Amino acid sequence: MRELIGFVLVAGGLAMLGSLAVAEIRDWRNRQHQARLQRIERGLAQAQQRLEVLALQHAAWLQGRAHEARKELILESFRASQEARNTVDAEHR
């Protein structure tokens, strides 16, 4: 009988120890998972910041190109109107 009680106590102790080990492993894995998620989120936030900077740079470049194109169109329109006026003036002489 004592042997049975001793066996039950040892088995219970081992079961409790196993349960604690499983809980500790589960908690460790959860901490590892959370740390990984935080690293990924930091990486995504950094990538988003870089993309925002790049988008602003491209927008500024495109605005500059559009401004230059508008200037060229205005100049070309002015030249064309001058040529047309010169042609009309030459025909009336």
PyMOL CGO cylinders between C-alpha atoms (Angstrom):
from pymol import cmd
from pymol.cgo import CYLINDER

trace = [
    CYLINDER, 0.00, 0.00, 0.00, 2.82, 2.37, 0.88, 0.3, 1, 1, 1, 1, 1, 1,
    CYLINDER, 2.82, 2.37, 0.88, 4.41, 1.57, -2.41, 0.3, 1, 1, 1, 1, 1, 1,
    CYLINDER, 4.41, 1.57, -2.41, 1.17, 2.47, -4.18, 0.3, 1, 1, 1, 1, 1, 1,
    CYLINDER, 1.17, 2.47, -4.18, 0.91, 5.77, -2.30, 0.3, 1, 1, 1, 1, 1, 1,
    CYLINDER, 0.91, 5.77, -2.30, 4.55, 6.49, -3.06, 0.3, 1, 1, 1, 1, 1, 1,
    CYLINDER, 4.55, 6.49, -3.06, 4.01, 5.66, -6.71, 0.3, 1, 1, 1, 1, 1, 1,
    CYLINDER, 4.01, 5.66, -6.71, 0.92, 7.88, -6.86, 0.3, 1, 1, 1, 1, 1, 1,
    CYLINDER, 0.92, 7.88, -6.86, 2.82, 10.75, -5.21, 0.3, 1, 1, 1, 1, 1, 1,
    CYLINDER, 2.82, 10.75, -5.21, 5.77, 10.36, -7.58, 0.3, 1, 1, 1, 1, 1, 1,
    CYLINDER, 5.77, 10.36, -7.58, 3.46, 10.07, -10.59, 0.3, 1, 1, 1, 1, 1, 1,
    CYLINDER, 3.46, 10.07, -10.59, 1.50, 13.13, -9.42, 0.3, 1, 1, 1, 1, 1, 1,
    CYLINDER, 1.50, 13.13, -9.42, 4.72, 15.06, -8.91, 0.3, 1, 1, 1, 1, 1, 1,
    CYLINDER, 4.72, 15.06, -8.91, 5.97, 14.08, -12.34, 0.3, 1, 1, 1, 1, 1, 1,
    CYLINDER, 5.97, 14.08, -12.34, 2.62, 15.03, -13.89, 0.3, 1, 1, 1, 1, 1, 1,
    CYLINDER, 2.62, 15.03, -13.89, 2.74, 18.41, -12.16, 0.3, 1, 1, 1, 1, 1, 1,
    CYLINDER, 2.74, 18.41, -12.16, 6.35, 18.92, -13.25, 0.3, 1, 1, 1, 1, 1, 1,
    CYLINDER, 6.35, 18.92, -13.25, 5.44, 17.96, -16.81, 0.3, 1, 1, 1, 1, 1, 1,
    CYLINDER, 5.44, 17.96, -16.81, 2.49, 20.34, -16.75, 0.3, 1, 1, 1, 1, 1, 1,
    CYLINDER, 2.49, 20.34, -16.75, 4.74, 23.18, -15.52, 0.3, 1, 1, 1, 1, 1, 1,
    CYLINDER, 4.74, 23.18, -15.52, 7.30, 22.39, -18.22, 0.3, 1, 1, 1, 1, 1, 1,
    CYLINDER, 7.30, 22.39, -18.22, 4.60, 22.42, -20.91, 0.3, 1, 1, 1, 1, 1, 1,
    CYLINDER, 4.60, 22.42, -20.91, 3.26, 25.76, -19.62, 0.3, 1, 1, 1, 1, 1, 1,
    CYLINDER, 3.26, 25.76, -19.62, 6.76, 27.25, -19.55, 0.3, 1, 1, 1, 1, 1, 1,
    CYLINDER, 6.76, 27.25, -19.55, 7.48, 26.06, -23.10, 0.3, 1, 1, 1, 1, 1, 1,
    CYLINDER, 7.48, 26.06, -23.10, 4.15, 27.46, -24.28, 0.3, 1, 1, 1, 1, 1, 1,
    CYLINDER, 4.15, 27.46, -24.28, 4.89, 30.82, -22.60, 0.3, 1, 1, 1, 1, 1, 1,
    CYLINDER, 4.89, 30.82, -22.60, 8.39, 30.90, -24.14, 0.3, 1, 1, 1, 1, 1, 1,
    CYLINDER, 8.39, 30.90, -24.14, 6.96, 30.18, -27.60, 0.3, 1, 1, 1, 1, 1, 1,
    CYLINDER, 6.96, 30.18, -27.60, 4.38, 32.93, -27.14, 0.3, 1, 1, 1, 1, 1, 1,
    CYLINDER, 4.38, 32.93, -27.14, 7.11, 35.41, -26.14, 0.3, 1, 1, 1, 1, 1, 1,
    CYLINDER, 7.11, 35.41, -26.14, 9.16, 34.38, -29.17, 0.3, 1, 1, 1, 1, 1, 1,
    CYLINDER, 9.16, 34.38, -29.17, 6.13, 34.79, -31.42, 0.3, 1, 1, 1, 1, 1, 1,
    CYLINDER, 6.13, 34.79, -31.42, 5.35, 38.24, -29.99, 0.3, 1, 1, 1, 1, 1, 1,
    CYLINDER, 5.35, 38.24, -29.99, 8.98, 39.34, -30.41, 0.3, 1, 1, 1, 1, 1, 1,
    CYLINDER, 8.98, 39.34, -30.41, 8.91, 38.14, -34.03, 0.3, 1, 1, 1, 1, 1, 1,
    CYLINDER, 8.91, 38.14, -34.03, 5.68, 40.03, -34.69, 0.3, 1, 1, 1, 1, 1, 1,
    CYLINDER, 5.68, 40.03, -34.69, 7.18, 43.19, -33.19, 0.3, 1, 1, 1, 1, 1, 1,
    CYLINDER, 7.18, 43.19, -33.19, 10.27, 42.85, -35.41, 0.3, 1, 1, 1, 1, 1, 1,
    CYLINDER, 10.27, 42.85, -35.41, 8.05, 42.43, -38.46, 0.3, 1, 1, 1, 1, 1, 1,
    CYLINDER, 8.05, 42.43, -38.46, 5.91, 45.42, -37.49, 0.3, 1, 1, 1, 1, 1, 1,
    CYLINDER, 5.91, 45.42, -37.49, 9.03, 47.59, -37.00, 0.3, 1, 1, 1, 1, 1, 1,
    CYLINDER, 9.03, 47.59, -37.00, 10.33, 46.49, -40.39, 0.3, 1, 1, 1, 1, 1, 1,
    CYLINDER, 10.33, 46.49, -40.39, 6.99, 47.30, -42.02, 0.3, 1, 1, 1, 1, 1, 1,
    CYLINDER, 6.99, 47.30, -42.02, 6.88, 50.72, -40.36, 0.3, 1, 1, 1, 1, 1, 1,
    CYLINDER, 6.88, 50.72, -40.36, 10.40, 51.48, -41.58, 0.3, 1, 1, 1, 1, 1, 1,
    CYLINDER, 10.40, 51.48, -41.58, 9.54, 50.31, -45.10, 0.3, 1, 1, 1, 1, 1, 1,
    CYLINDER, 9.54, 50.31, -45.10, 6.41, 52.48, -45.05, 0.3, 1, 1, 1, 1, 1, 1,
    CYLINDER, 6.41, 52.48, -45.05, 8.47, 55.52, -44.03, 0.3, 1, 1, 1, 1, 1, 1,
    CYLINDER, 8.47, 55.52, -44.03, 10.97, 54.89, -46.81, 0.3, 1, 1, 1, 1, 1, 1,
    CYLINDER, 10.97, 54.89, -46.81, 8.15, 54.51, -49.34, 0.3, 1, 1, 1, 1, 1, 1,
    CYLINDER, 8.15, 54.51, -49.34, 6.54, 57.75, -48.16, 0.3, 1, 1, 1, 1, 1, 1,
    CYLINDER, 6.54, 57.75, -48.16, 9.83, 59.60, -48.59, 0.3, 1, 1, 1, 1, 1, 1,
    CYLINDER, 9.83, 59.60, -48.59, 10.30, 58.06, -52.02, 0.3, 1, 1, 1, 1, 1, 1,
    CYLINDER, 10.30, 58.06, -52.02, 6.74, 58.98, -53.04, 0.3, 1, 1, 1, 1, 1, 1,
    CYLINDER, 6.74, 58.98, -53.04, 7.32, 62.59, -51.97, 0.3, 1, 1, 1, 1, 1, 1,
    CYLINDER, 7.32, 62.59, -51.97, 10.58, 62.71, -53.91, 0.3, 1, 1, 1, 1, 1, 1,
    CYLINDER, 10.58, 62.71, -53.91, 8.89, 61.36, -57.02, 0.3, 1, 1, 1, 1, 1, 1,
    CYLINDER, 8.89, 61.36, -57.02, 5.97, 63.76, -56.64, 0.3, 1, 1, 1, 1, 1, 1,
    CYLINDER, 5.97, 63.76, -56.64, 8.38, 66.70, -56.43, 0.3, 1, 1, 1, 1, 1, 1,
    CYLINDER, 8.38, 66.70, -56.43, 10.27, 65.43, -59.48, 0.3, 1, 1, 1, 1, 1, 1,
    CYLINDER, 10.27, 65.43, -59.48, 7.04, 65.01, -61.44, 0.3, 1, 1, 1, 1, 1, 1,
    CYLINDER, 7.04, 65.01, -61.44, 5.86, 68.48, -60.45, 0.3, 1, 1, 1, 1, 1, 1,
    CYLINDER, 5.86, 68.48, -60.45, 9.16, 69.91, -61.66, 0.3, 1, 1, 1, 1, 1, 1,
    CYLINDER, 9.16, 69.91, -61.66, 8.85, 68.06, -64.97, 0.3, 1, 1, 1, 1, 1, 1,
    CYLINDER, 8.85, 68.06, -64.97, 5.24, 69.25, -65.37, 0.3, 1, 1, 1, 1, 1, 1,
    CYLINDER, 5.24, 69.25, -65.37, 6.31, 72.84, -64.67, 0.3, 1, 1, 1, 1, 1, 1,
    CYLINDER, 6.31, 72.84, -64.67, 9.04, 72.63, -67.30, 0.3, 1, 1, 1, 1, 1, 1,
    CYLINDER, 9.04, 72.63, -67.30, 6.61, 71.09, -69.80, 0.3, 1, 1, 1, 1, 1, 1,
    CYLINDER, 6.61, 71.09, -69.80, 4.09, 73.90, -69.19, 0.3, 1, 1, 1, 1, 1, 1,
    CYLINDER, 4.09, 73.90, -69.19, 6.84, 76.49, -69.71, 0.3, 1, 1, 1, 1, 1, 1,
    CYLINDER, 6.84, 76.49, -69.71, 7.84, 74.84, -72.99, 0.3, 1, 1, 1, 1, 1, 1,
    CYLINDER, 7.84, 74.84, -72.99, 4.22, 74.76, -74.17, 0.3, 1, 1, 1, 1, 1, 1,
    CYLINDER, 4.22, 74.76, -74.17, 3.78, 78.45, -73.33, 0.3, 1, 1, 1, 1, 1, 1,
    CYLINDER, 3.78, 78.45, -73.33, 6.99, 79.35, -75.16, 0.3, 1, 1, 1, 1, 1, 1,
    CYLINDER, 6.99, 79.35, -75.16, 6.03, 77.23, -78.17, 0.3, 1, 1, 1, 1, 1, 1,
    CYLINDER, 6.03, 77.23, -78.17, 2.58, 78.79, -78.24, 0.3, 1, 1, 1, 1, 1, 1,
    CYLINDER, 2.58, 78.79, -78.24, 4.13, 82.26, -78.07, 0.3, 1, 1, 1, 1, 1, 1,
    CYLINDER, 4.13, 82.26, -78.07, 6.54, 81.43, -80.90, 0.3, 1, 1, 1, 1, 1, 1,
    CYLINDER, 6.54, 81.43, -80.90, 3.72, 80.03, -83.03, 0.3, 1, 1, 1, 1, 1, 1,
    CYLINDER, 3.72, 80.03, -83.03, 1.60, 83.13, -82.46, 0.3, 1, 1, 1, 1, 1, 1,
    CYLINDER, 1.60, 83.13, -82.46, 4.57, 85.35, -83.37, 0.3, 1, 1, 1, 1, 1, 1,
    CYLINDER, 4.57, 85.35, -83.37, 5.16, 83.37, -86.56, 0.3, 1, 1, 1, 1, 1, 1,
    CYLINDER, 5.16, 83.37, -86.56, 1.48, 83.57, -87.45, 0.3, 1, 1, 1, 1, 1, 1,
    CYLINDER, 1.48, 83.57, -87.45, 1.46, 87.33, -86.82, 0.3, 1, 1, 1, 1, 1, 1,
    CYLINDER, 1.46, 87.33, -86.82, 4.63, 87.75, -88.93, 0.3, 1, 1, 1, 1, 1, 1,
    CYLINDER, 4.63, 87.75, -88.93, 3.06, 85.69, -91.73, 0.3, 1, 1, 1, 1, 1, 1,
    CYLINDER, 3.06, 85.69, -91.73, -0.14, 87.77, -91.67, 0.3, 1, 1, 1, 1, 1, 1,
    CYLINDER, -0.14, 87.77, -91.67, 1.86, 91.02, -91.58, 0.3, 1, 1, 1, 1, 1, 1,
    CYLINDER, 1.86, 91.02, -91.58, 4.00, 89.87, -94.51, 0.3, 1, 1, 1, 1, 1, 1,
    CYLINDER, 4.00, 89.87, -94.51, 0.92, 88.96, -96.56, 0.3, 1, 1, 1, 1, 1, 1,
    CYLINDER, 0.92, 88.96, -96.56, -0.61, 92.43, -96.02, 0.3, 1, 1, 1, 1, 1, 1,
    CYLINDER, -0.61, 92.43, -96.02, 2.43, 94.29, -97.25, 0.3, 1, 1, 1, 1, 1, 1,
]
cmd.load_cgo(trace, "trace")
